Amino acid sequence: MREVVLSALTGLAVGLIFSRLRLPVPAPPTLAGVAGIVGIFLGYWLGSRW
């Protein structure tokens, strides 16, 4: 659980830095893009367990 919290905090910090520097977001800017990344992760996770 600690890894998840640290990852979320790190992602938040990176997002804030990119925003302040007016750089494009380093992740898909839509919910559909984020869902695609989650799907890739879940597919890999299921495939490695199968």
C-alpha positions as CSV (number, residue, x, y, z in Angstrom):
1,M,0.0,0.0,0.0
2,R,2.9,2.3,0.7
3,E,4.1,2.0,-2.9
4,V,0.7,3.0,-4.2
5,V,0.7,6.1,-2.0
6,L,4.2,7.1,-2.9
7,S,3.5,6.5,-6.6
8,A,0.4,8.7,-6.4
9,L,2.3,11.5,-4.6
10,T,5.2,11.3,-7.1
11,G,2.7,11.5,-10.0
12,L,1.0,14.5,-8.4
13,A,4.4,16.2,-8.0
14,V,5.4,15.5,-11.6
15,G,2.0,16.7,-12.8
16,L,2.4,20.0,-10.9
17,I,5.9,20.5,-12.2
18,F,4.8,19.9,-15.8
19,S,1.9,22.3,-15.3
20,R,4.0,25.1,-13.8
21,L,6.6,24.7,-16.6
22,R,3.7,24.7,-19.2
23,L,4.8,21.4,-20.7
24,P,2.4,18.9,-22.2
25,V,1.1,16.3,-19.7
26,P,3.2,13.2,-19.6
27,A,0.1,11.0,-19.6
28,P,-3.0,10.7,-21.7
29,P,-5.0,13.9,-21.1
30,T,-8.4,12.1,-21.3
31,L,-10.1,9.5,-19.1
32,A,-10.3,7.1,-22.0
33,G,-6.5,7.3,-22.3
34,V,-6.0,6.6,-18.6
35,A,-8.5,3.7,-18.8
36,G,-6.4,2.3,-21.6
37,I,-3.2,2.4,-19.5
38,V,-5.1,0.7,-16.7
39,G,-6.4,-2.0,-19.1
40,I,-2.8,-2.6,-20.3
41,F,-1.6,-3.1,-16.8
42,L,-4.5,-5.4,-15.9
43,G,-4.0,-7.4,-19.0
44,Y,-0.3,-7.9,-18.2
45,W,-1.1,-8.7,-14.6
46,L,-3.7,-11.3,-15.6
47,G,-1.5,-12.8,-18.3
48,S,1.4,-13.2,-15.9
49,R,-0.8,-15.0,-13.4
50,W,-2.5,-17.3,-15.9
